[in-house]
Amino acid sequence: MSQLNPLKVGLLGFGVVGSGTWNVLTRNAEEIARRAGRHIEIVRIATRTPAKAINVVGAAVPVDNDLMTVVNDPDIDIVVELIGGTTLAKELVLKAIENGKHVVTANKALLAMHGNEIFAAASNKKVIVAFEAAVAGGIPIIKSVREGLTANRIQWLAGIINGTTNFILTEMREKGLPFADVLKKAQELGYAEADPTFDIEGVDAAHKLAILASIAFGIPVQFDKVYVEGISHLAQEDVVAADRLGYRIKLLGLAIRREKGIELRVHPCLVPKNKLIANVEGAMNAVVVKGDAIGETLYYGAGAGSEPTASAVVADLVDVTRLHTADPENRVPHLAFQADALADYPILPIEEVISSYYLRLGVEDRPGVMADIAKVLASHQISISSMIQDNKGENQASIIFLTHNAKEGDVLAAIKQIEGLDFVRSAITHLRMENLS
Amino acid sequence: MSQLNPLKVGLLGFGVVGSGTWNVLTRNAEEIARRAGRHIEIVRIATRTPAKAINVVGAAVPVDNDLMTVVNDPDIDIVVELIGGTTLAKELVLKAIENGKHVVTANKALLAMHGNEIFAAASNKKVIVAFEAAVAGGIPIIKSVREGLTANRIQWLAGIINGTTNFILTEMREKGLPFADVLKKAQELGYAEADPTFDIEGVDAAHKLAILASIAFGIPVQFDKVYVEGISHLAQEDVVAADRLGYRIKLLGLAIRREKGIELRVHPCLVPKNKLIANVEGAMNAVVVKGDAIGETLYYGAGAGSEPTASAVVADLVDVTRLHTADPENRVPHLAFQADALADYPILPIEEVISSYYLRLGVEDRPGVMADIAKVLASHQISISSMIQDNKGENQASIIFLTHNAKEGDVLAAIKQIEGLDFVRSAITHLRMENLS
């Protein structure tokens, strides 16, 4: 093997992913060097809780709690940022770039909110910011979209990119339990944080979607324009009804190219059971990407966890090892497209989104109800693909309509009008459906 | 966008993939240039049937039937070899390398049989031979394993890497038809060649498996050591029985790391229905890769066809565009591992393979049969996980045994002994089972 000097890494953060990165780099050092052609060594660690790191690392590597000294250490080639958050992490990453260091990060929130600024700074200093671990954990989805599908005009992508919510949805369906009970269980198992808001309200998925959409379509990262709806309002009744109709409910991140612009949305979604992605269960992640040449492709794996995420961090380290001596002009652009070739496609507001819909409502069980609702839907250019009515006793019924493709704005207007009809007994639950074909 | 000169490509072959490559490069020229930072232009085409190519290309590019002039043209940076076969293709590829040109090829047979020689020649001349299209069509599986999973010690991989056989197996199960009828239909639909031997006997899958195993484990390409068994002997009865037992039969390419060496095998295999790969239907491909850090990952998409395969060819062209100015020492090694760091792990003979088994046999229906068979299995260290007996009338019964993990050599010896028992009425059908976990 060639006798190049080892690449020197400074590690910021020694939590779940940081310790996983240490473990993988240590355990597989030889296997990795056989691939990379040189050794990759963590030469310095900074973390707010050094004792924990020292416990694992021993005396092999200096560990302290001063994050900025790692970023300023002239001996370090690459800084790996695994502390999370968007304030200190941003400061550290920008300083590392300013110091001419390459950066590897797993921080989706940071890139979703400040990615454009960070990538511009990196291009300016001709350094690489690599972020495979920021989306879908270990799955090489950034590499696949950015380098594997370069021949394609990408038409859409759809991803299960948050393991916590997929675990909750799987449990709700398999165990027949309501959302609140399953969330509690997920927290006990460590699949959900004590404050689960970012996961269950779709914010984490939206961070990742903003990054994926950027590299798929060649647009800036636009987290603030993603429509976000979580799963906390989801009724067990709808999970059961979806199953009966041949669908699974998944929290999807969707980025879809339309004639007038791009749809960016995160929300629970009915997906036909015969689609592979509908069968991705538990805390696993998967992303489907549709390109005009390749058709549909799917990428599946663990979207979180210590070593799966570390797998992506280390893959990025190997990539940087290979590319850092290359002419910056010929490197893979951070956001897949050349920085001066990004497009300003408009992001469509949710009212302009096109989808088919699942509408459920409680009504008084009397003749004429169906006809009146159908009339309202038709008046908003919404056509019905199927309908089920369940009598609930005491003169009450539950009706589910499935629609063909319609514009969300029209659907919202129709819902408002239907909710005003005198026989309607409940607010209307509306869920979007995607056939993903 | 930067004003680099276009990269000049010479195209050898204008069949299904060649014409697809032309179409994709032409249609998506701007999208591709936005990514690659320069245009990629086919400047010369050679094919044995120029009239067909001229019909598509018109006067835009010179087309002739002299393949060697493309390889010798000093204006051409990259040669794309899409003529197939292993004799002329080998000569052309080696000549292109000798002339200092990079090569992109979709030719799995060529690489399976002569890959080691070709990659050595390329390393020697410091040129790139890219071959994403050679395995699983458009799915970026070479890139994912070679670059996306570099952190991992890969434990095993399992792939549906031949679309023809997966189409046939899907039809046998869904339509309840025997192999011969479905093959005829596949030939009519163009999913199978007039001479389907390479596909149905597993040879095409074995070509791809030899390449995948090499980049997964860092071993030379060893097609001649792959155990190969096709699907032409598969009985409809076993497809039905597998379904009843909770399995699907798939033709898998399996590469498994064991303590004593590597298993390389292609054969029909029972896979539990709840595994994602068991639900890959029709002509689609999928590969599951298990790494020690990432766990299980799966890659799914079209494994053949004009534009899906062209998608991989063009992705390789973009990669070459990016890497051709890079220091050869820092490029991604052809076979994922540095050429001087390949391992000589032994490839295990089929008798040493470890698997669980499905054994079906016809017997005379009388007391003691089960006990006698179980006794033989036990004497060969084979333990039974479950058993089903179906009475067939006229004093005949069909028995299916599922075993726990056993060594193939022991199973073959037990089968021979059981076939000698006086109540056994048929040869024993034995199929391997993989839980893929």
Interface residues (C-beta under 8 A of the other chain):
Chain A: M1 S2 L4 G20 V24 L25 R27 N28 E31 I32 A33 R34 R35 A36 G37 E132 G138 I139 P140 K143 S144 E147 G148 L149 T150 A151 N152 R153 G218 L276 N279 V280 A286 G291 D292 A293 I294 G295 E296 T297 L298 Y299 Y300 G301 A302 E307 P308 A310 S311 A312 V313 V314 A315 V318 D319 T321 R322 L323 H324 T325 A326 D327 E329 N330 R331 V332 P333 A336 F337 Q338 D340 A341
Chain B: M1 S2 L4 G20 V24 L25 R27 N28 E31 I32 A33 R34 R35 A36 G37 E132 G138 I139 P140 K143 S144 E147 G148 L149 T150 A151 N152 R153 G218 L276 N279 V280 A286 G291 D292 A293 I294 G295 E296 T297 L298 Y299 Y300 G301 A302 E307 P308 A310 S311 A312 V313 V314 A315 V318 D319 T321 R322 L323 H324 T325 A326 D327 E329 N330 R331 V332 P333 A336 F337 Q338 D340 A341 A343
